[in-house]
Amino acid sequence: MDRVLVVDDEPGIRSLMARWSESFGCLVSSAASAEQAIDELARTPCAVAVCDIALPGHAGLWLAREVRERYPDVPVVIATPRQ
């Protein structure tokens, strides 16, 4: 079963994305920041990371670069709400 890492600082969005991923049969890990996401990836491998572009501390683009360098087989999808 594939694992998805959902990264968003807003608990409601993070929960929504987790439930959506679970509806496709995926296991879900979550993080509220880029730093937490890196820690989570070190503990629990995942098939894909879905992250918000605007995160506290390091932004989603920073996270995408870090994941590409550290975990080159893990694709990162950057999603952000329309404003």
Backbone hydrogen bonds in HBPLUS format (Angstrom, degrees):
<---DONOR---> <-ACCEPTOR-->    atom                        ^
c    i                          cat <-CA-CA->   ^        H-A-AA   ^      H-
h    n   atom  resd res      DA  || num        DHA   H-A  angle D-A-AA Bond
n    s   type  num  typ     dist DA aas  dist angle  dist       angle   num
A0027-LEU N   A0002-ASP O   2.87 MM  25  6.18 162.5  1.90 157.3 160.6     1
A0047-ALA N   A0003-ARG O   2.74 MM  44  5.46 154.6  1.80 145.7 153.2     2
A0004-VAL N   A0027-LEU O   2.80 MM  23  6.21 157.8  1.85 156.7 160.7     3
A0029-SER N   A0004-VAL O   2.88 MM  25  6.21 161.1  1.91 159.1 163.1     4
A0005-LEU N   A0048-VAL O   2.95 MM  43  6.35 162.9  1.97 153.7 159.3     5
A0050-VAL N   A0005-LEU O   2.74 MM  45  6.10 164.9  1.76 169.0 173.6     6
A0006-VAL N   A0029-SER O   2.91 MM  23  6.30 164.0  1.94 150.4 152.1     7
A0031-ALA N   A0006-VAL O   2.91 MM  25  6.36 143.5  2.04 158.7 162.3     8
A0007-VAL N   A0050-VAL O   2.79 MM  43  6.11 159.7  1.83 161.8 164.1     9
A0052-ASP N   A0007-VAL O   2.97 MM  45  6.34 144.7  2.10 158.7 169.2    10
A0008-ASP N   A0031-ALA O   3.10 MM  23  6.59 148.1  2.20 163.6 163.3    11
A0014-ARG N   A0010-GLU O   2.93 MM   4  6.13 168.5  1.95 163.6 167.5    12
A0015-SER N   A0011-PRO O   2.87 MM   4  5.99 158.8  1.92 148.5 154.0    13
A0016-LEU N   A0012-GLY O   2.97 MM   4  6.13 157.4  2.02 142.6 149.0    14
A0017-MET N   A0013-ILE O   2.88 MM   4  6.09 167.8  1.90 156.9 159.4    15
A0018-ALA N   A0014-ARG O   2.96 MM   4  6.11 149.3  2.05 141.8 150.9    16
A0019-ARG N   A0015-SER O   2.92 MM   4  6.15 164.5  1.95 153.3 156.7    17
A0020-TRP N   A0016-LEU O   2.93 MM   4  6.12 159.5  1.97 149.8 155.9    18
A0021-SER N   A0017-MET O   2.96 MM   4  6.11 160.8  2.00 144.3 149.3    19
A0022-GLU N   A0018-ALA O   2.90 MM   4  6.12 157.4  1.95 149.8 156.6    20
A0023-SER N   A0019-ARG O   2.95 MM   4  6.17 138.9  2.12 142.8 153.5    21
A0023-SER N   A0020-TRP O   3.18 MM   3  5.17 126.7  2.49  92.8 106.5    22
A0024-PHE N   A0021-SER O   3.09 MM   3  5.48 153.1  2.17 107.7 115.8    23
A0026-CYS N   A0021-SER O   3.34 MM   5  5.68 156.8  2.40 140.7 136.7    24
A0025-GLY N   A0022-GLU O   2.85 MM   3  4.98 160.6  1.89 111.9 115.4    25
A0037-ALA N   A0033-SER O   2.96 MM   4  6.20 149.3  2.06 143.5 152.7    26
A0038-ILE N   A0034-ALA O   3.01 MM   4  6.33 155.7  2.07 151.5 156.2    27
A0039-ASP N   A0035-GLU O   3.12 MM   4  6.41 160.4  2.16 147.6 152.8    28
A0040-GLU N   A0036-GLN O   2.83 MM   4  6.06 156.4  1.89 148.7 155.6    29
A0041-LEU N   A0037-ALA O   2.89 MM   4  6.13 158.2  1.93 152.2 157.6    30
A0042-ALA N   A0038-ILE O   3.10 MM   4  6.33 145.8  2.22 142.3 151.1    31
A0043-ARG N   A0039-ASP O   3.20 MM   4  6.52 141.3  2.35 141.6 151.5    32
A0043-ARG N   A0040-GLU O   3.10 MM   3  5.13 125.2  2.41  95.9 109.8    33
A0044-THR N   A0040-GLU O   2.71 MM   4  5.81 166.6  1.73 161.5 165.8    34
A0049-ALA N   A0075-PRO O   2.99 MM  26  6.38 161.6  2.02 158.8 164.8    35
A0077-VAL N   A0049-ALA O   2.75 MM  28  6.18 164.1  1.78 163.3 168.8    36
A0051-CYS N   A0077-VAL O   2.83 MM  26  6.29 160.3  1.87 162.4 169.3    37
A0079-ALA N   A0051-CYS O   2.76 MM  28  5.92 160.2  1.80 149.9 156.9    38
A0060-GLY N   A0053-ILE O   2.86 MM   7  4.09 169.1  1.87 122.9 124.3    39
A0063-LEU N   A0059-ALA O   3.09 MM   4  6.48 158.7  2.14 149.2 155.5    40
A0064-ALA N   A0060-GLY O   2.87 MM   4  6.15 156.3  1.92 148.8 155.0    41
A0065-ARG N   A0061-LEU O   3.09 MM   4  6.35 157.7  2.14 146.1 150.9    42
A0066-GLU N   A0062-TRP O   2.94 MM   4  6.25 161.9  1.98 154.5 159.8    43
A0067-VAL N   A0063-LEU O   2.85 MM   4  6.04 165.5  1.87 159.1 162.6    44
A0068-ARG N   A0064-ALA O   2.98 MM   4  6.11 159.8  2.02 144.3 150.3    45
A0069-GLU N   A0065-ARG O   2.98 MM   4  6.23 152.3  2.06 147.2 154.3    46
A0070-ARG N   A0066-GLU O   2.85 MM   4  6.00 169.9  1.86 156.8 159.7    47
A0071-TYR N   A0067-VAL O   2.64 MM   4  5.13 154.4  1.70 142.3 151.1    48
A0074-VAL N   A0071-TYR O   2.95 MM   3  5.66 169.9  1.96 131.1 133.4    49
